[in-house]
Amino acid sequence: MIHRRHHRFHHYHFRRFLETPQHRLRRHLSWGGILIAFGAAVLLHGQALISAREIWLAAPVALVWSGLVRIAVDRDATAFVRALIRFAVAAGLVVVIEQVGGWTFATAWPVLLIAFGLATLARAIWPRVPYDGGACEEPTW
């Protein structure tokens, strides 16, 4: 009896983390774009076309790309909100990297704490619903 309960518990948690085809597509498109952005930045730096500090501008580009991928693949309200958050973080990174208005990483870290606090509260209020790709049935032995 204990074995069956354990199996049911393990099976549920394993199914919860299985990838959907949509998740796999989103992950591959995002990582492909991120690798291209950072590769292009390093290549441009190697050709002395951008400075070492400007290589960091690939990070906001990668965030914007992943937000656009999320909107294109998921096409729902949650995806739009998550993409907007990524766009805001990307804009904040550009401000900090370019030191617009005197903002630097040293002066901006409290804003990051506030943002992570808000994200934590949002997850508590609106928890994620785990993927259930079908009914989990007990194995027939």
Contact map, one row per residue, 1 for C-alpha under 8 A:
111110000000000000000000000000000000000000000000000000000000000000000000000000000000000000000000000000000000000000000000000000000000000000000
111111000000000000000000000000000000000000000000000000000000000000000000000000000000000000000000000000000000000000000000000000000000000000000
111111100000000000000000000000000000000000000000000000000000000000000000000000000000000000000000000000000000000000000000000000000000000000000
111111110000000000000000000000000000000000000000000000000000000000000000000000000000000000000000000000000000000000000000000000000000000000000
111111111000000000000000000000000000000000000000000000000000000000000000000000000000000000000000000000000000000000000000000000000000000000000
011111111100000000000000000000000000000000000000000000000000000000000000000000000000000000000000000000000000000000000000000000000000000000000
001111111110000000000000000000000000000000000000000000000000000000000000000000000000000000000000000000000000000000000000000000000000000000000
000111111111000000000000000000000000000000000000000000000000000000000000000000000000000000000000000000000000000000000000000000000000000001000
000011111111100000000000000000000000000000000000000000000000000000000000000000000000000000000000000000000000000000000000000000000000000000000
000001111111110000000000000000000000000000000000000000000000000000000000000000000000000000000000000000000000000000000000000000000000000000000
000000111111111000000000000000000000000000000000000000000000000000000000000000000000000000000000000000000000000000000000000000000000000100000
000000011111111100000000000000000000000000000000000000000000000000000000000000000000000000000000000000000000000000000000000000000000000100000
000000001111111110000000000000000000000000000000000000000000000000000000000000000000000000000000000000000000000000000000000000000000000000000
000000000111111111000000000000000000000000000000000000000000000000000000000000000000000000000000000000000000000000000000000000000000000000000
000000000011111111000000000000000000000000000000000000000000000000000000000000000000000000000000000000000000000000000000000000000011100000000
000000000001111111000000000000000000000000000000000000000000000000000000000000000000000000000000000000000000000000000000000000000111000000000
000000000000111111100000000000000000000000000000000000000000000000000000000000000000000000000000000000000000000000000000000000000110000000000
000000000000011111110000000000000000000000000000000000000000000000000000000000000000000000000000000000000000000000000000000000000010000000000
000000000000000011111111000000000000000000000000000000000000000000000000000000000000000000000000000000000000000000000000000000000000000000000
000000000000000001111111000000000000000000000000000000000000000000000000000000000000000000000000000000000000000000000000000000000000100000000
000000000000000000111111100000000000000000000000000000000000000000000000000000000000000000000000000000000000000000000000000000000000000000000
000000000000000000111111110000000000000000000000000000000000000000000000110000000000000000000000000000000000000000000000000000000000000000000
000000000000000000111111111000000000000000000000000000000000000000000000000000000000000000000000000000000000000000000000000000000000000000000
000000000000000000111111111100000000000000000000000000000000000000000000000000000000000000000000000000000000000000000000000000000000000000000
000000000000000000001111111110000000000000000000000000000000000000000000100000000000000000000000000000000000000000000000000000000000000000000
000000000000000000000111111111000000000000000000000000000000000000001100100000000000000000000000000000000000000000000000000000000000000000000
000000000000000000000011111111100000000000000000000000000000000000000000000000000000000000000000000000000000000000000000000000000000000000000
000000000000000000000001111111110000000000000000000000000000000000000000000000000000000000000000000000000000000000000000000000000000000000000
000000000000000000000000111111111000000000000000000000000000000001001000000000000000000000000000000000000000000000000000000000000000000000000
000000000000000000000000011111111100000000000000000000000000010011001000000000000000000000000000000000000000000000000000000000000000000000000
000000000000000000000000001111111110000000000000000000000000000000000000000000000000000000000000000000000000000000000000000000000000000000000
000000000000000000000000000111111111000000000000000000000000000000000000000000000000000000000000000000000000000000000000000000000000000000000
000000000000000000000000000011111111100000000000000000000000010011000000000000000000000000000000000000000000000000000000000000000000000000000
000000000000000000000000000001111111110000000000000000000000110011000000000000000000000000000000000000000000000000000000000000000000000000000
000000000000000000000000000000111111111000000000000000000000000000000000000000000000000000000000000000000000000000000000000000000000000000000
000000000000000000000000000000011111111100000000000000000000000000000000000000000000000000000000000000000000000000000000000000000000000000000
000000000000000000000000000000001111111110000000000000000110110000000000000000000000000000000000000000000000000000000000000000000000000000000
000000000000000000000000000000000111111111000000000000100110000000000000000000000000000000000000000000000000000000000000000000000000000000000
000000000000000000000000000000000011111111100000000000000000000000000000000000000000000000000000000000000000000000000000000000000000000000000
000000000000000000000000000000000001111111110000000000000000000000000000000000000000000000000000000000000000000000000000000000000000000000000
000000000000000000000000000000000000111111111000010001100100000000000000000000000000000000000000000000000000000000000000000000000000000000000
000000000000000000000000000000000000011111111100000000100000000000000000000000000000000000000000000000000000000000000000000000000000000000000
000000000000000000000000000000000000001111111110000000000000000000000000000000000000000000000000000000000000000000000000000000000000000000000
000000000000000000000000000000000000000111111111110000000000000000000000000000000000000000000000000000000000000000000000000000000000000000000
000000000000000000000000000000000000000011111111111100100000000000000000000000000000000000000000000000000000000000000000000000000000000000000
000000000000000000000000000000000000000001111111100000000000000000000000000000000000000000000000000000000000000000000000000000000000000000000
000000000000000000000000000000000000000000111111110000000000000000000000000000000000000000000000000000000000000000000000000000000000000000000
000000000000000000000000000000000000000000011111111000000000000000000000000000000000000000000000000000000000000000000000000000000000000000000
000000000000000000000000000000000000000000011111111000000000000000000000000000000000000000000000000000000000000000000000000000000000000000000
000000000000000000000000000000000000000010011011111101100000000000000000000000000000000000000000000000000000000000000000000000000000000000000
000000000000000000000000000000000000000000001001111111100000000000000000000000000000000000000000000000000000000000000000000000000000000000000
000000000000000000000000000000000000000000001000011111110000000000000000000000000000000000000000000000000000000000000000000000000000000000000
000000000000000000000000000000000000000000000000001111111000000000000000000000000000000000000000100000000000000000000000000000000000000000000
000000000000000000000000000000000000000010000000011111111100000000000000000000000000000000000000100000000000000000000000000000000000000000000
000000000000000000000000000000000000010011001000011111111100000000000000000000000000000000000000000000000000000000000000000000000000000000000
000000000000000000000000000000000000000000000000000111111111000000000000000000000000000000000000100000000000000000000000000000000000000000000
000000000000000000000000000000000000000000000000000011111111100000000000000000000000000000001100100000000000000000000000000000000000000000000
000000000000000000000000000000000000110010000000000001111111110000000000000000000000000000000000000000000000000000000000000000000000000000000
000000000000000000000000000000000000110000000000000000011111111000000000000000000000000001001000000000000000000000000000000000000000000000000
000000000000000000000000000000000000000000000000000000011111111100000000000000000000000011101100000000000000000000000000000000000000000000000
000000000000000000000000000000000100100000000000000000001111111110000000000000000000000001000000000000000000000000000000000000000000000000000
000000000000000000000000000001001100100000000000000000000111111111000000000000000000000000000000000000000000000000000000000000000000000000000
000000000000000000000000000000000000000000000000000000000011111111100000000000000000011011000000000000000000000000000000000000000000000000000
000000000000000000000000000000000000000000000000000000000001111111110000000000000010011001000000000000000000000000000000000000000000000000000
000000000000000000000000000001001100000000000000000000000000111111111000000000000000000000000000000000000000000000000000000000000000000000000
000000000000000000000000000011001100000000000000000000000000011111111100000000000010010000000000000000000000000000000000000000000000000000000
000000000000000000000000000000000000000000000000000000000000001111111110000000000111011000000000000000000000000000000000000000000000000000000
000000000000000000000000000000000000000000000000000000000000000111111111000000000010000000000000000000000000000000000000000000000000000000000
000000000000000000000000010011000000000000000000000000000000000011111111100000000000000000000000000000000000000000000000000000000000000000000
000000000000000000000000010000000000000000000000000000000000000001111111111000110110000000000000000000000000000000000000000000000000000000000
000000000000000000000000000000000000000000000000000000000000000000111111111100110010000000000000000000000000000000000000000000000000000000000
000000000000000000000000000000000000000000000000000000000000000000011111111000000000000000000000000000000000000000000000000000000000000000000
000000000000000000000100110000000000000000000000000000000000000000001111111000000000000000000000000000000000000000000000000000000000000000000
000000000000000000000100000000000000000000000000000000000000000000000111111100100000000000000000000000000000000000000000000000000000000000000
000000000000000000000000000000000000000000000000000000000000000000000111111110110000000000000000000000000000000000000000000000000000000000000
000000000000000000000000000000000000000000000000000000000000000000000010011111110000000000000000000000000000000000000000000000000000000000000
000000000000000000000000000000000000000000000000000000000000000000000000001111111000000000000000000000000000000000000000000000000000000000000
000000000000000000000000000000000000000000000000000000000000000000000000000111111100000000000000000000000000000000000000000000000000000000000
000000000000000000000000000000000000000000000000000000000000000000000110011111111110000000000000000000000000000000000000000000000000000000000
000000000000000000000000000000000000000000000000000000000000000000000110001111111111000000000000000000000000000000000000000000000000000000000
000000000000000000000000000000000000000000000000000000000000000000000000000011111111100000000000000000000000000000000000000000000000000000000
000000000000000000000000000000000000000000000000000000000000000000100100000001111111110000000000000000000000000000000000000000000000000000000
000000000000000000000000000000000000000000000000000000000000000101110110000000111111111000000000000000000000000000000000000000000000000000000
000000000000000000000000000000000000000000000000000000000000000000100000000000011111111100000000000000000000000000000000000000000000000000000
000000000000000000000000000000000000000000000000000000000000000000000000000000001111111110000000000000000000000000000000000000000000000000000
000000000000000000000000000000000000000000000000000000000000001101100000000000000111111111000000000000000000000000000000000000000000000000000
000000000000000000000000000000000000000000000000000000000000001100100000000000000011111111100000000000000000000000000000000000000000000000000
000000000000000000000000000000000000000000000000000000000000000000000000000000000001111111110000000000000000000000000000000000000000000000000
000000000000000000000000000000000000000000000000000000000001001000000000000000000000111111111000000000000000000000000000000000000000000000000
000000000000000000000000000000000000000000000000000000000011101100000000000000000000011111111100000000000000000000000000000000000000000000000
000000000000000000000000000000000000000000000000000000000001000000000000000000000000001111111110000000000000000000000000000000000000000000000
000000000000000000000000000000000000000000000000000000000000000000000000000000000000000111111111000000000000000000000000000000000000000000000
000000000000000000000000000000000000000000000000000000001011000000000000000000000000000011111111100000000000000000000000000000000000000000000
000000000000000000000000000000000000000000000000000000001001000000000000000000000000000001111111111000000000000000000000000000000000000000000
000000000000000000000000000000000000000000000000000000000000000000000000000000000000000000111111111110100000000000000000000000000000000000000
000000000000000000000000000000000000000000000000000000000000000000000000000000000000000000011111111100111001000000000000000000000000000000000
000000000000000000000000000000000000000000000000000011011000000000000000000000000000000000001111111100011000000000000000000000000000000000000
000000000000000000000000000000000000000000000000000000000000000000000000000000000000000000000111111100000000000000000000000000000000000000000
000000000000000000000000000000000000000000000000000000000000000000000000000000000000000000000111111111110000000000000000000000000000000000000
000000000000000000000000000000000000000000000000000000000000000000000000000000000000000000000011111111100000000000000000000000000000000000000
000000000000000000000000000000000000000000000000000000000000000000000000000000000000000000000010001111100000000000000000000000000000000000000
000000000000000000000000000000000000000000000000000000000000000000000000000000000000000000000000001111110000000000000000000000000000000000000
000000000000000000000000000000000000000000000000000000000000000000000000000000000000000000000011001111111111000000000000000000000000000000000
000000000000000000000000000000000000000000000000000000000000000000000000000000000000000000000001101001111111000000000000000000000000000000000
000000000000000000000000000000000000000000000000000000000000000000000000000000000000000000000001100000111111100000000000000000000000000000000
000000000000000000000000000000000000000000000000000000000000000000000000000000000000000000000000000000111111100000000000000000000000000000000
000000000000000000000000000000000000000000000000000000000000000000000000000000000000000000000000000000111111110000000000000000000000000000000
000000000000000000000000000000000000000000000000000000000000000000000000000000000000000000000001000000111111111100000000000000000000000000000
000000000000000000000000000000000000000000000000000000000000000000000000000000000000000000000000000000001111111110000000000000000000000000000
000000000000000000000000000000000000000000000000000000000000000000000000000000000000000000000000000000000011111111000000000000000000000000000
000000000000000000000000000000000000000000000000000000000000000000000000000000000000000000000000000000000001111111100000000000000000000000000
000000000000000000000000000000000000000000000000000000000000000000000000000000000000000000000000000000000001111111110000000000000000000000000
000000000000000000000000000000000000000000000000000000000000000000000000000000000000000000000000000000000000111111111000000000000000000000000
000000000000000000000000000000000000000000000000000000000000000000000000000000000000000000000000000000000000011111111100000000000000000000000
000000000000000000000000000000000000000000000000000000000000000000000000000000000000000000000000000000000000001111111110000000000000000000000
000000000000000000000000000000000000000000000000000000000000000000000000000000000000000000000000000000000000000111111111000000000000000000000
000000000000000000000000000000000000000000000000000000000000000000000000000000000000000000000000000000000000000011111111100000000000000000000
000000000000000000000000000000000000000000000000000000000000000000000000000000000000000000000000000000000000000001111111110000000000000000000
000000000000000000000000000000000000000000000000000000000000000000000000000000000000000000000000000000000000000000111111111000000000000000000
000000000000000000000000000000000000000000000000000000000000000000000000000000000000000000000000000000000000000000011111111100000000000000000
000000000000000000000000000000000000000000000000000000000000000000000000000000000000000000000000000000000000000000001111111110000000000000000
000000000000000000000000000000000000000000000000000000000000000000000000000000000000000000000000000000000000000000000111111111100000000000000
000000000000000000000000000000000000000000000000000000000000000000000000000000000000000000000000000000000000000000000011111111110000000000000
000000000000000000000000000000000000000000000000000000000000000000000000000000000000000000000000000000000000000000000001111111100000000000000
000000000000000000000000000000000000000000000000000000000000000000000000000000000000000000000000000000000000000000000000111111100000000000000
000000000000000000000000000000000000000000000000000000000000000000000000000000000000000000000000000000000000000000000000011111110000000000000
000000000000000000000000000000000000000000000000000000000000000000000000000000000000000000000000000000000000000000000000011111111000000000000
000000000000000000000000000000000000000000000000000000000000000000000000000000000000000000000000000000000000000000000000001001111100000000000
000000000000000000000000000000000000000000000000000000000000000000000000000000000000000000000000000000000000000000000000000000111110000000000
000000000000000110000000000000000000000000000000000000000000000000000000000000000000000000000000000000000000000000000000000000011111000000000
000000000000001111000000000000000000000000000000000000000000000000000000000000000000000000000000000000000000000000000000000000001111100000000
000000000000001100000000000000000000000000000000000000000000000000000000000000000000000000000000000000000000000000000000000000000111111000000
000000000000001000010000000000000000000000000000000000000000000000000000000000000000000000000000000000000000000000000000000000000011111000000
000000000000000000000000000000000000000000000000000000000000000000000000000000000000000000000000000000000000000000000000000000000001111100000
000000000000000000000000000000000000000000000000000000000000000000000000000000000000000000000000000000000000000000000000000000000001111110000
000000000011000000000000000000000000000000000000000000000000000000000000000000000000000000000000000000000000000000000000000000000000011111000
000000000000000000000000000000000000000000000000000000000000000000000000000000000000000000000000000000000000000000000000000000000000001111100
000000010000000000000000000000000000000000000000000000000000000000000000000000000000000000000000000000000000000000000000000000000000000111110
000000000000000000000000000000000000000000000000000000000000000000000000000000000000000000000000000000000000000000000000000000000000000011111
000000000000000000000000000000000000000000000000000000000000000000000000000000000000000000000000000000000000000000000000000000000000000001111
000000000000000000000000000000000000000000000000000000000000000000000000000000000000000000000000000000000000000000000000000000000000000000111
